[in-house]
Amino acid sequence: MNPFLWLVTTLITLYIWIIIASAVLSWLVAFNVVNPHNSVVRAIGETLYRLTEPALRPIRSMLPSLGGLDISPVILIIVLLFIERLLFWAFY
């Protein structure tokens, strides 16, 4: 396997897991399962927000309002998987 391709696919996979963790944490905070005033939860949430928000903000600005439903993480994951498949197709 090409080392460049391995690095890119690993980074894409890692970022997808970060997106999933951010979405799950937002659900846990929304349903009062975890306390957002806890310093550890706040630090993790802030880190995940800073890592995911730059990629999610443009998607959210293009999507119509769906009420309380935010599908931008799903769209971003689909785009990342598409890029990963496109790289595999281009290099093989």
Phi and psi in degrees as a GROMACS rama.xvg file:
@    title "Ramachandran Plot"
@    xaxis  label "Phi"
@    yaxis  label "Psi"
@TYPE xy
-65.2426  129.003  ASN-2
-61.8042  -35.6912  PRO-3
-64.0188  -44.1347  PHE-4
-64.0402  -41.0948  LEU-5
-60.6025  -44.216  TRP-6
-63.3219  -45.6947  LEU-7
-64.5938  -44.55  VAL-8
-66.6778  -35.6348  THR-9
-65.5283  -42.5216  THR-10
-66.1329  -39.3663  LEU-11
-63.944  -43.9758  ILE-12
-63.4407  -42.4273  THR-13
-62.1786  -42.6319  LEU-14
-67.6539  -34.668  TYR-15
-62.5003  -42.701  ILE-16
-65.352  -34.0402  TRP-17
-65.9734  -40.6738  ILE-18
-62.1322  -44.293  ILE-19
-63.3066  -43.6924  ILE-20
-62.4948  -39.0444  ALA-21
-64.6419  -42.2885  SER-22
-66.0094  -43.2344  ALA-23
-64.2967  -42.1778  VAL-24
-63.9544  -38.507  LEU-25
-65.1412  -35.5786  SER-26
-67.006  -42.6305  TRP-27
-63.4128  -37.4648  LEU-28
-70.5035  -41.3066  VAL-29
-64.3919  -34.5902  ALA-30
-96.0297  14.3198  PHE-31
56.2944  35.9994  ASN-32
-81.9161  -39.2506  VAL-33
-117.277  152.648  VAL-34
-90.7593  116.718  ASN-35
-70.8301  -10.6521  PRO-36
-85.7529  -8.92596  HIS-37
-68.5088  134.184  ASN-38
-65.5259  -34.9421  SER-39
-69.3266  -45.2128  VAL-40
-63.935  -40.4841  VAL-41
-64.3114  -41.5692  ARG-42
-66.0439  -43.5793  ALA-43
-64.6897  -44.6814  ILE-44
-62.9406  -41.1441  GLY-45
-66.3532  -40.3461  GLU-46
-64.2458  -46.596  THR-47
-63.6723  -38.0277  LEU-48
-63.0211  -45.5605  TYR-49
-67.5359  -28.0961  ARG-50
-80.0592  -32.8073  LEU-51
-100.646  -28.5758  THR-52
-62.2436  -39.4819  GLU-53
-59.8105  -30.7096  PRO-54
-85.6471  -29.9291  ALA-55
-84.1752  -28.6752  LEU-56
-57.9904  -46.9951  ARG-57
-63.8689  -33.7718  PRO-58
-68.2533  -42.5654  ILE-59
-63.8675  -33.9673  ARG-60
-70.6634  -25.5721  SER-61
-87.6891  -23.6054  MET-62
-78.6366  145.186  LEU-63
-72.9723  162.016  PRO-64
-69.3546  125.764  SER-65
-113.39  29.5262  LEU-66
77.1166  -127.896  GLY-67
-91.6936  5.21819  GLY-68
-92.4192  124.927  LEU-69
-113.666  107.358  ASP-70
-101.46  8.94623  ILE-71
-62.1939  -36.4731  SER-72
-62.8608  -36.336  PRO-73
-65.4867  -42.9847  VAL-74
-65.0111  -41.4151  ILE-75
-64.6028  -40.0483  LEU-76
-64.3516  -41.1217  ILE-77
-62.8228  -41.8008  ILE-78
-64.2961  -43.0623  VAL-79
-64.3086  -40.7455  LEU-80
-65.7778  -36.5311  LEU-81
-63.5419  -43.7669  PHE-82
-62.8225  -40.8781  ILE-83
-61.9861  -45.8759  GLU-84
-65.5804  -37.7334  ARG-85
-64.0677  -39.575  LEU-86
-64.0192  -43.6404  LEU-87
-61.6606  -40.8937  PHE-88
-66.3808  -38.0786  TRP-89
-71.8539  -33.9519  ALA-90
-91.7776  -10.9124  PHE-91
